[in-house]
Amino acid sequence: MRNFKYSIIASIILSVALAACGGDSGTSPSDVIPDSVPGSPSSSSVKKLSSSSVTQSSSSVIQSGDSREESSNSKQSSSSSSKVSSSSKRSEGDPSSSSQKIASSSSVKKESSSSEYVPFDHSNTLASDWYVGENAYKQFTDPRNGRSYYYIKIIGKDQVGDKDSVTIMAENLNVGKMVLGAENQNNDSEIERYCYNNDTTKCDEFGGLYQWAEMMQLPSRCNTESCSDLIQENHRGICPEGWRLMKWKDFYIAWHAASNNHGIEGVRSSYGFNGYNSTGLSLTGAGLRTAEGKFSGLYEKIALFRPEEYEDDKNIRAHHSLISAQDDSAPQKNHRELKTKGFSVRCVKLE
């Protein structure tokens, strides 16, 4: 009996020892217990360890992803820097840059918006064909400055009623260097002109304005003293070669044109000068320069000196013709004015 007890005790001790050592295969008890057993400490440990490993791995992936994102950000930053650098380069000198284009566009817009002056079309001032006939106007070019002028042959009557004709410019002469209205035309070495309001576009439209001595191409002293001994029969003055200054007789014939049924209104252009222009002379409201150096009468009047001094006051006065849009009274042969005023000029063709 005692031996049986000892045998049982030895068996129990052996079992405990074997349990403590883990068995023959060397596997741990936790490996033997399946993960599916609820509440198993080994399952929790495995899960935690596995989850921790996965989390750590995932964290590594995220870290790796952050690194890629950072790398991507670096690339973007680098790309952005390149773009900024590229933009700077373009704005510094690349003609394709937007700033250059804007500047260029602005420049072009500025150029196109600043209206370029278009030379005046003098055909606007001429008479209609039903008055003067088709192709009545011809043109010639002044070789001194390349300026072209319309001219016309007008058939009319002289002061005694005889039929006569005159070939005369249908525009006012425009030649010479512009001087300010406040100055006298006293440079005897070149032709000088006034332009209404000191504006050269008015010279283009209406012709120049000239003091008497300048028109005559005589010394400027002839504006304040008589130079009657220097006046020629067909005085050329500032007219082109082959042309001469208009005299009273020339104006009278043109005024009494066969086609004119409107009196003095027939010499005035319909271009802003309240006329019929039935003669074809096409006078325009060029205005004048006063003896005090001012301008007046644009679109309202035209005055034309003649190559004749006024006999009773020849030192300072010369004959002229004044035509006004507001007054239908005709100019007279003995009308005279101060030589220092600035008037328009018409030339007559030598025939």
Rosetta blueprint (number, residue, H / E / L):
1 M L
2 R H
3 N H
4 F H
5 K H
6 Y H
7 S H
8 I H
9 I H
10 A H
11 S H
12 I H
13 I H
14 L H
15 S H
16 V H
17 A H
18 L H
19 A H
20 A H
21 C H
22 G L
23 G L
24 D L
25 S L
26 G L
27 T L
28 S L
29 P H
30 S H
31 D H
32 V H
33 I L
34 P L
35 D L
36 S L
37 V L
38 P L
39 G L
40 S L
41 P H
42 S H
43 S H
44 S H
45 S H
46 V H
47 K H
48 K H
49 L H
50 S H
51 S H
52 S H
53 S H
54 V H
55 T H
56 Q H
57 S H
58 S H
59 S H
60 S H
61 V H
62 I H
63 Q H
64 S H
65 G H
66 D H
67 S H
68 R H
69 E H
70 E H
71 S H
72 S H
73 N H
74 S H
75 K H
76 Q H
77 S H
78 S H
79 S H
80 S H
81 S H
82 S H
83 K H
84 V H
85 S H
86 S H
87 S H
88 S H
89 K H
90 R H
91 S H
92 E H
93 G H
94 D L
95 P L
96 S L
97 S L
98 S H
99 S H
100 Q H
101 K H
102 I H
103 A H
104 S H
105 S H
106 S H
107 S H
108 V H
109 K H
110 K H
111 E H
112 S H
113 S H
114 S L
115 S L
116 E L
117 Y L
118 V L
119 P L
120 F L
121 D L
122 H H
123 S H
124 N H
125 T H
126 L L
127 A L
128 S L
129 D H
130 W H
131 Y H
132 V H
133 G L
134 E L
135 N L
136 A L
137 Y E
138 K E
139 Q E
140 F E
141 T E
142 D E
143 P L
144 R L
145 N L
146 G L
147 R E
148 S E
149 Y E
150 Y E
151 Y E
152 I E
153 K E
154 I E
155 I E
156 G E
157 K E
158 D L
159 Q L
160 V L
161 G L
162 D L
163 K E
164 D E
165 S E
166 V E
167 T E
168 I E
169 M E
170 A L
171 E L
172 N L
173 L L
174 N L
175 V L
176 G L
177 K E
178 M E
179 V L
180 L L
181 G L
182 A L
183 E L
184 N L
185 Q L
186 N L
187 N L
188 D L
189 S L
190 E L
191 I L
192 E E
193 R E
194 Y E
195 C L
196 Y H
197 N H
198 N H
199 D L
200 T H
201 T H
202 K H
203 C H
204 D H
205 E H
206 F H
207 G L
208 G L
209 L E
210 Y E
211 Q L
212 W H
213 A H
214 E H
215 M H
216 M H
217 Q L
218 L L
219 P L
220 S H
221 R H
222 C H
223 N H
224 T L
225 E L
226 S L
227 C L
228 S H
229 D H
230 L H
231 I L
232 Q L
233 E L
234 N L
235 H L
236 R L
237 G L
238 I L
239 C L
240 P L
241 E L
242 G L
243 W E
244 R E
245 L E
246 M L
247 K L
248 W H
249 K H
250 D H
251 F H
252 Y H
253 I H
254 A H
255 W H
256 H L
257 A E
258 A L
259 S L
260 N L
261 N L
262 H L
263 G H
264 I H
265 E H
266 G H
267 V L
268 R E
269 S L
270 S L
271 Y L
272 G L
273 F L
274 N L
275 G L
276 Y L
277 N L
278 S L
279 T L
280 G L
281 L L
282 S L
283 L E
284 T L
285 G L
286 A E
287 G E
288 L E
289 R E
290 T L
291 A L
292 E L
293 G L
294 K L
295 F E
296 S E
297 G E
298 L E
299 Y L
300 E L
301 K E
302 I E
303 A E
304 L E
305 F E
306 R E
307 P E
308 E E
309 E E
310 Y L
311 E H
312 D H
313 D H
314 K L
315 N L
316 I L
317 R E
318 A E
319 H E
320 H E
321 S E
322 L E
323 I E
324 S E
325 A L
326 Q L
327 D L
328 D L
329 S L
330 A L
331 P L
332 Q L
333 K L
334 N L
335 H L
336 R E
337 E E
338 L E
339 K L
340 T L
341 K L
342 G E
343 F E
344 S E
345 V L
346 R L
347 C E
348 V E
349 K E
350 L L
351 E L
